Amino acid sequence: GDSGSPLVYNDQVIGLVSFSPSCGIGYPDVYTRVHSFLSWIEQNKN
């Protein structure tokens, strides 16, 4: 799977693949916005 793969725009990760319905055939991937979790990421990175 593609889950966890980055969505990159202007050399910045802006999303992570959450899931792809029907193996992505004819359907878009569903992403999670990284910005929504920035405070948690900052608190837990090391």
FIDOTI-684466 format. One record per residue (C-alpha): y, z, x; residue in one letter. Coordinates in steps of 0.001 Angstrom, whole numbers, plus 500000, padded with zeros to 6 digits. Layout:
REM residues N
YZXA/...
***
This chain:
REM residues 46
500000500000500000G/503638499554500320D/504540503041499061S/506995504698501428G/508199501397502902S/511969501246503446P/514533499159501579L/517135498315504237V/520667497013503682Y/523216496566506490N/520855498316508932D/520646501445506736Q/517687502719504733V/518891502947501135I/515554503247499337G/511837503894499683L/509131502113497701V/507801504455495016S/505257502058493516F/504565498437492661S/503214497800489163P/500240495430488989S/500153495054492775C/503622493502492646G/502468490238491094I/505421489061489008G/506987492527488897Y/509629494130491123P/508884497172493260D/510246500526492094V/512401502334494656Y/513683505881495141T/517298506172496317R/517451507955499665V/521029509117498975H/519762511292496106S/517757513330498625F/520169513448501592L/520828517199501390S/517075517921501265W/516447515528504178I/519182517193506255E/517752520672505546Q/514178519689506407N/514430517275509332K/513302518262512829N/
***
